[in-house]
Amino acid sequence: MYIQYPLSLRQVEDLLFERGIDICHETVRYWWNRFGPKFAAEIRKKRIQQRNFSLWRWHLDEVFVQINGETHYLWRAVDHEGEVLEVYATKRRDRKAALSFLKRVMKRYGRPSEIVTDRLRSYRAAMKILGNAERQVYGARLNNRAENSHQPYRRREGAMSKFKDIKTLQKFSSIHASIHNHFNLERHLINRFAFRIRRSKALTDWRTLAA
């Protein structure tokens, strides 16, 4: 609940107390730190096995995140359907950071057929090093898919008391992306009957994973 919904630790504590589970809010923090990465890794592993991401179009974008008054950057790669492939937190937005991000996502998913970015020159410089500069595409409104993918994270961030360090930002954003992918059923694209089936399957898979 804490990862998926824009709730505070104390709100989750109150919800669990209503269900007869009396714990401290710090226990909720311990739980997501302890089990969140494991659940996220299992979800990501299963999705990679089911799909061929190298044949798809990727969308890359980055947002500003404040940590202790300093500006950091959260890079995000999503596929053509809006599913988050990778998130990566850095202190800079230069060629070195873009190169590290691209190497990270390509190591896990392979090389895509096309990469859509904004006009940040760091992308171009990094792609020249990787030898796939010809696959880069940019233009007005072409990257709305990546920009819209930041919204669930921004809503979730608004319910938190910010992040204390970049490691926590990286850890939480990675977990949030995987769990959001699992429960993001695109209900606006399917009818009610299909949505009920997908939601039941997602919940069953989640309970199996958590068990």
C-alpha positions as CSV (number, residue, x, y, z in Angstrom):
1,M,0.0,0.0,0.0
2,Y,2.8,2.4,0.9
3,I,4.6,2.0,-2.4
4,Q,1.5,1.8,-4.7
5,Y,-0.6,4.6,-3.3
6,P,0.3,8.2,-2.2
7,L,0.2,7.4,1.5
8,S,2.4,8.4,4.4
9,L,3.9,5.8,6.8
10,R,1.4,6.9,9.5
11,Q,-1.6,6.6,7.1
12,V,-0.6,3.0,6.4
13,E,-0.2,2.4,10.1
14,D,-3.8,3.7,10.7
15,L,-5.2,1.5,7.8
16,L,-3.5,-1.6,9.2
17,F,-4.8,-0.8,12.7
18,E,-8.3,-0.6,11.4
19,R,-7.8,-4.2,10.1
20,G,-6.6,-5.4,13.5
21,I,-2.8,-5.1,12.9
22,D,-1.2,-2.9,15.5
23,I,2.3,-1.8,14.4
24,C,4.5,1.3,14.5
25,H,4.9,3.4,11.3
26,E,8.6,2.7,11.4
27,T,7.8,-1.0,10.9
28,V,6.2,0.0,7.6
29,R,9.4,1.8,6.6
30,Y,11.4,-1.3,7.5
31,W,9.1,-3.6,5.5
32,W,9.4,-1.6,2.2
33,N,13.2,-1.4,2.7
34,R,13.5,-5.1,3.4
35,F,11.0,-6.7,1.0
36,G,10.4,-4.0,-1.7
37,P,13.6,-4.7,-3.7
38,K,12.9,-8.4,-3.7
39,F,9.3,-8.0,-5.0
40,A,10.4,-5.4,-7.6
41,A,13.1,-7.7,-8.9
42,E,10.7,-10.7,-9.2
43,I,8.2,-8.5,-11.1
44,R,10.9,-7.2,-13.4
45,K,12.4,-10.6,-14.1
46,K,9.0,-12.1,-15.0
47,R,8.2,-9.2,-17.4
48,I,11.6,-9.4,-19.2
49,Q,11.0,-13.1,-19.8
50,Q,7.6,-12.5,-21.4
51,R,8.6,-9.7,-23.8
52,N,11.1,-8.7,-26.4
53,F,12.0,-5.1,-25.6
54,S,14.7,-4.8,-28.3
55,L,12.0,-4.5,-31.0
56,W,10.2,-1.6,-29.4
57,R,10.5,2.1,-29.3
58,W,11.9,3.6,-26.1
59,H,11.2,7.0,-24.6
60,L,13.8,8.6,-22.4
61,D,13.4,11.7,-20.1
62,E,14.7,13.1,-16.8
63,V,13.1,15.1,-14.0
64,F,14.6,17.3,-11.2
65,V,14.5,16.0,-7.7
66,Q,15.5,18.1,-4.6
67,I,17.5,16.3,-1.9
68,N,18.6,18.4,1.1
69,G,18.4,21.6,-1.0
70,E,20.5,20.2,-3.9
71,T,19.2,19.4,-7.4
72,H,19.5,15.8,-8.5
73,Y,18.1,14.1,-11.7
74,L,16.0,11.0,-12.1
75,W,16.3,9.5,-15.5
76,R,13.5,7.3,-16.8
77,A,13.1,4.9,-19.8
78,V,9.7,3.8,-20.8
79,D,8.5,1.6,-23.7
80,H,6.0,2.6,-26.4
81,E,3.1,1.5,-24.1
82,G,4.2,3.6,-21.2
83,E,5.6,0.8,-19.0
84,V,8.6,2.0,-17.0
85,L,11.7,0.0,-18.0
86,E,14.4,1.7,-15.8
87,V,14.9,4.6,-13.5
88,Y,18.3,6.0,-12.6
89,A,19.3,8.7,-10.1
90,T,22.3,10.9,-10.7
91,K,23.8,14.2,-9.4
92,R,24.5,15.5,-12.8
93,R,22.9,15.6,-16.2
94,D,25.9,15.4,-18.4
95,R,27.3,12.9,-21.0
96,K,28.7,10.7,-18.3
97,A,25.4,10.4,-16.5
98,A,23.5,9.8,-19.8
99,L,26.0,7.1,-20.8
100,S,25.7,5.3,-17.5
101,F,21.9,5.4,-17.8
102,L,21.9,4.0,-21.3
103,K,24.4,1.3,-20.5
104,R,22.3,0.3,-17.5
105,V,19.0,0.0,-19.5
106,M,20.6,-1.7,-22.5
107,K,22.4,-4.3,-20.4
108,R,19.0,-5.4,-19.1
109,Y,16.8,-5.0,-22.1
110,G,19.1,-5.0,-25.2
111,R,19.1,-2.4,-27.9
112,P,15.8,-0.9,-29.1
113,S,14.8,-0.2,-32.6
114,E,14.3,3.5,-31.9
115,I,15.0,5.9,-29.0
116,V,12.9,9.0,-28.5
117,T,14.5,11.8,-26.4
118,D,14.3,15.5,-25.8
119,R,16.9,17.8,-27.2
120,L,19.3,17.4,-24.3
121,R,22.8,17.1,-26.0
122,S,24.0,14.6,-23.4
123,Y,21.8,11.9,-25.1
124,R,23.4,12.5,-28.5
125,A,26.9,12.5,-27.1
126,A,26.3,9.2,-25.2
127,M,24.7,7.5,-28.1
128,K,27.6,8.4,-30.4
129,I,29.9,6.5,-28.0
130,L,27.5,3.5,-28.0
131,G,27.2,3.6,-31.7
132,N,23.5,4.0,-32.0
133,A,23.1,7.7,-32.7
134,E,21.1,6.9,-35.9
135,R,18.4,5.4,-33.7
136,Q,17.7,8.6,-31.8
137,V,14.5,10.6,-32.6
138,Y,13.3,13.9,-31.1
139,G,10.7,16.4,-31.9
140,A,7.7,18.4,-30.5
141,R,5.4,16.2,-28.5
142,L,7.1,13.0,-29.6
143,N,8.3,12.3,-26.0
144,N,4.9,12.8,-24.2
145,R,4.9,9.1,-23.3
146,A,8.0,9.6,-21.1
147,E,6.9,12.9,-19.7
148,N,3.5,11.5,-18.6
149,S,5.2,8.5,-17.0
150,H,6.6,10.9,-14.3
151,Q,3.2,11.8,-13.0
152,P,2.5,8.7,-10.8
153,Y,6.0,9.1,-9.2
154,R,5.4,12.9,-8.7
155,R,2.1,12.1,-6.9
156,R,3.8,9.6,-4.8
157,E,6.7,11.9,-4.0
158,G,4.2,14.6,-2.9
159,A,3.0,12.4,0.0
160,M,6.5,11.9,1.3
161,S,8.9,14.1,3.3
162,K,11.3,14.2,0.4
163,F,14.4,12.0,0.2
164,K,17.5,12.2,2.5
165,D,20.0,10.8,0.0
166,I,20.4,9.7,-3.6
167,K,20.6,6.0,-2.6
168,T,17.1,6.1,-1.1
169,L,15.8,8.0,-4.1
170,Q,17.2,5.3,-6.4
171,K,15.9,2.4,-4.3
172,F,12.4,3.8,-3.8
173,S,11.9,5.0,-7.4
174,S,13.0,1.5,-8.8
175,I,10.5,-0.3,-6.5
176,H,7.7,2.2,-7.3
177,A,8.2,1.7,-11.0
178,S,8.0,-2.1,-10.9
179,I,5.0,-2.2,-8.6
180,H,3.2,0.5,-10.7
181,N,3.9,-1.5,-13.8
182,H,2.3,-4.6,-12.2
183,F,-0.9,-2.8,-11.2
184,N,-1.2,-0.4,-14.2
185,L,-3.9,-2.2,-16.2
186,E,-4.7,0.7,-18.6
187,R,-8.4,0.5,-17.7
188,H,-9.2,3.4,-20.2
189,L,-8.2,1.1,-23.1
190,I,-10.2,-2.0,-22.3
191,N,-13.8,-2.8,-21.3
192,R,-14.9,-3.5,-17.8
193,F,-15.0,-7.3,-18.2
194,A,-11.4,-7.5,-19.4
195,F,-10.3,-5.0,-16.7
196,R,-11.8,-7.2,-14.0
197,I,-9.9,-10.3,-15.3
198,R,-6.6,-8.4,-15.5
199,R,-7.1,-6.9,-12.0
200,S,-7.8,-10.3,-10.5
201,K,-4.8,-11.9,-12.2
202,A,-2.5,-9.0,-11.0
203,L,-3.8,-9.4,-7.4
204,T,-3.4,-13.2,-7.5
205,D,0.2,-12.8,-8.9
206,W,1.0,-10.3,-6.2
207,R,-0.3,-12.5,-3.4
208,T,1.7,-15.4,-4.7
209,L,4.8,-13.2,-4.8
210,A,4.3,-11.8,-1.3
211,A,3.6,-15.3,0.1
